[in-house]
Amino acid sequence: MERQLFEQLALEQLDAIFRMAMQLTRHPDEASDLVQETFLKALRVSERFEEQGGGIRPWLFKILHNVFYSRVAKAKRQGVISEDLVQTVDDQPGPDEPSPAWNLASFDWEHVDERLKEAIEGLKPEYRSVLLLWGVEGMKYREIAEIQNVPIGTIMSRLHRARSILIEQLAELAEEKGLTGS
C-alpha cells in the first residue's frame, strides 16, 4: 500500500484510537503517548500492511492493545509502575482478554437516559468493550476477536451476555418508554 494512502487511512482512525487509549490509561498525557507509539509502530511496518477486508481500524486497535500491555509488563518488571497505572491495569482484563475500548464520557450522551449510561458503565470491562465496539463502532465479530485476541465464539458470548445484563437491568426503563410487549 502506498504510504500516502496508508497515512490517510490511519489518520481517519485517530479519534477512535485515542478514545481507546483514554479508556486504557485514563490519563490524557499517557493516552497521547500511547497513540503516538501506536502510530509510529504502524508507520514503521506500513509497507507490509495488506488490506484483508477489515480495513486498517482493527489492525491499529490491535497494535494499541499490544503497545499498552507491553508498557505495563515493562513497567512492572522495572518496578516503576505508577499508582494510577496500577489501578488502571487492575481494572483491565489481562492481555488475552478484551480491553475496554471507550471512555464513555467522551461521547455526547445528552439524549441518553442516565440509567442506560450507568448500566453500560457498570458492565464488566470484557462485556462493555465488546458491546461498544460492536454497537458504537459497528465492528464485526471477527474484527473484535482479532483486536482482543480471543475466539469469535467468546466475542459472541460476551456480546450476548452484555445485552442480557442490560435488558435485565433496564426492564423498568423499557416499560416506561413503551418498549415492552406488556
C-alpha positions as CSV (number, residue, x, y, z in Angstrom):
1,M,0.0,0.0,0.0
2,E,1.3,3.5,-0.8
3,R,2.5,5.4,2.2
4,Q,0.3,8.4,1.5
5,L,-2.9,6.3,1.3
6,F,-1.8,4.4,4.4
7,E,-1.3,7.6,6.3
8,Q,-4.7,8.9,5.2
9,L,-6.5,5.7,6.2
10,A,-4.6,5.6,9.6
11,L,-5.3,9.3,10.4
12,E,-9.0,8.7,9.8
13,Q,-8.9,6.4,12.8
14,L,-7.1,8.8,15.2
15,D,-10.1,9.8,17.2
16,A,-11.2,6.2,17.8
17,I,-7.7,5.1,18.7
18,F,-7.4,8.0,21.2
19,R,-10.7,7.1,22.8
20,M,-9.5,3.5,23.3
21,A,-6.2,4.8,24.7
22,M,-8.0,7.1,27.1
23,Q,-10.1,4.1,28.3
24,L,-6.9,2.0,28.8
25,T,-4.8,4.7,30.5
26,R,-7.4,7.0,32.0
27,H,-5.0,9.9,31.6
28,P,-4.8,12.3,28.6
29,D,-1.0,12.6,28.5
30,E,-0.4,8.8,28.8
31,A,-3.1,8.2,26.2
32,S,-1.4,10.7,23.8
33,D,1.9,8.9,24.3
34,L,0.2,5.5,23.7
35,V,-1.4,6.8,20.5
36,Q,1.9,8.3,19.3
37,E,3.7,5.0,19.8
38,T,0.9,3.1,18.2
39,F,1.1,5.2,15.0
40,L,4.9,5.1,14.9
41,K,4.8,1.3,15.1
42,A,2.1,1.2,12.4
43,L,4.1,3.6,10.1
44,R,7.3,1.5,10.5
45,V,5.6,-1.5,9.1
46,S,3.2,0.3,6.8
47,E,4.7,-1.2,3.6
48,R,3.8,-4.6,4.9
49,F,0.2,-3.8,5.7
50,E,-2.2,-5.6,3.4
51,E,-5.9,-4.9,3.3
52,Q,-7.7,-8.1,4.2
53,G,-11.3,-7.0,4.2
54,G,-11.4,-5.4,7.6
55,G,-9.6,-2.2,6.9
56,I,-6.9,-0.6,8.9
57,R,-9.0,0.1,12.0
58,P,-8.8,-3.4,13.6
59,W,-5.1,-3.6,12.9
60,L,-4.5,-0.2,14.6
61,F,-6.6,-1.3,17.6
62,K,-4.6,-4.5,17.9
63,I,-1.3,-2.5,17.8
64,L,-2.6,-0.2,20.5
65,H,-3.7,-3.1,22.7
66,N,-0.3,-4.7,22.3
67,V,1.7,-1.5,23.0
68,F,-0.3,-0.8,26.1
69,Y,0.2,-4.3,27.6
70,S,3.9,-4.3,26.6
71,R,4.3,-1.0,28.5
72,V,2.5,-2.4,31.5
73,A,4.7,-5.5,31.6
74,K,7.9,-3.5,31.2
75,A,6.8,-1.1,34.0
76,K,6.1,-4.0,36.3
77,R,9.4,-5.6,35.6
78,Q,11.2,-2.3,36.3
79,G,9.2,-1.6,39.4
80,V,8.4,1.9,38.1
81,I,4.7,1.5,37.6
82,S,2.7,4.5,38.9
83,E,-0.2,4.1,41.3
84,D,-2.6,5.4,38.6
85,L,-1.4,2.9,36.1
86,V,-1.6,0.1,38.7
87,Q,-5.2,1.0,39.4
88,T,-6.0,1.3,35.7
89,V,-4.4,-2.1,34.9
90,D,-6.1,-3.7,37.9
91,D,-9.4,-2.5,36.3
92,Q,-8.4,-4.0,33.0
93,P,-8.7,-7.6,31.7
94,G,-5.4,-9.4,31.0
95,P,-3.6,-9.3,27.7
96,D,-5.6,-12.3,26.4
97,E,-8.9,-10.7,27.3
98,P,-10.6,-7.7,25.6
99,S,-9.8,-4.3,27.0
100,P,-12.4,-1.6,27.4
101,A,-12.5,0.4,24.2
102,W,-14.3,3.6,25.2
103,N,-14.2,6.3,27.7
104,L,-18.0,6.8,27.8
105,A,-17.6,10.3,29.0
106,S,-16.1,11.3,25.6
107,F,-19.5,10.7,23.8
108,D,-22.3,13.1,23.6
109,W,-24.8,11.4,25.9
110,E,-27.2,14.3,26.5
111,H,-30.1,12.4,24.9
112,V,-29.4,9.1,26.7
113,D,-31.2,8.2,29.9
114,E,-28.9,8.2,33.0
115,R,-30.0,4.6,33.8
116,L,-28.7,3.4,30.5
117,K,-25.4,5.2,30.9
118,E,-25.0,3.7,34.4
119,A,-25.9,0.2,33.2
120,I,-23.3,0.4,30.4
121,E,-20.6,1.8,32.6
122,G,-21.4,-0.9,35.2
123,L,-20.8,-3.8,32.8
124,K,-17.6,-5.8,33.3
125,P,-14.9,-4.4,31.0
126,E,-14.9,-7.5,28.8
127,Y,-18.6,-7.1,28.2
128,R,-18.6,-3.3,27.8
129,S,-15.7,-3.3,25.3
130,V,-17.4,-5.9,23.1
131,L,-20.8,-4.1,23.3
132,L,-19.3,-0.7,22.4
133,L,-17.0,-1.9,19.6
134,W,-20.0,-3.7,18.1
135,G,-22.8,-1.3,18.8
136,V,-21.0,2.1,18.6
137,E,-18.1,1.4,16.2
138,G,-20.1,-1.1,14.1
139,M,-17.3,-3.6,14.1
140,K,-17.9,-7.2,13.1
141,Y,-17.4,-10.1,15.5
142,R,-14.3,-11.2,13.5
143,E,-12.7,-7.8,13.8
144,I,-13.4,-7.6,17.6
145,A,-12.0,-11.1,18.1
146,E,-8.8,-10.1,16.2
147,I,-8.3,-6.9,18.2
148,Q,-8.9,-8.6,21.5
149,N,-7.1,-11.8,20.6
150,V,-9.9,-14.1,21.7
151,P,-12.0,-16.6,19.7
152,I,-15.0,-15.3,17.8
153,G,-17.3,-17.5,19.9
154,T,-16.1,-15.7,23.0
155,I,-16.9,-12.4,21.4
156,M,-20.4,-13.6,20.6
157,S,-20.9,-15.0,24.1
158,R,-19.7,-11.8,25.7
159,L,-22.0,-9.6,23.5
160,H,-24.9,-11.8,24.3
161,R,-24.2,-11.6,28.0
162,A,-23.8,-7.8,27.9
163,R,-27.1,-7.4,26.1
164,S,-28.8,-9.8,28.5
165,I,-27.5,-7.9,31.5
166,L,-28.6,-4.6,30.0
167,I,-32.1,-6.0,29.2
168,E,-32.4,-7.2,32.8
169,Q,-31.2,-4.0,34.4
170,L,-33.2,-1.8,32.1
171,A,-36.6,-3.6,32.1
172,E,-38.2,-0.8,34.0
173,L,-36.8,1.9,31.6
174,A,-38.1,-0.2,28.6
175,E,-41.5,-0.4,30.2
176,E,-41.6,3.4,30.8
177,K,-40.6,4.1,27.2
178,G,-43.2,1.6,25.9
179,L,-40.6,-0.8,24.5
180,T,-42.1,-3.9,26.1
181,G,-44.9,-6.1,24.8
182,S,-46.9,-5.8,28.0
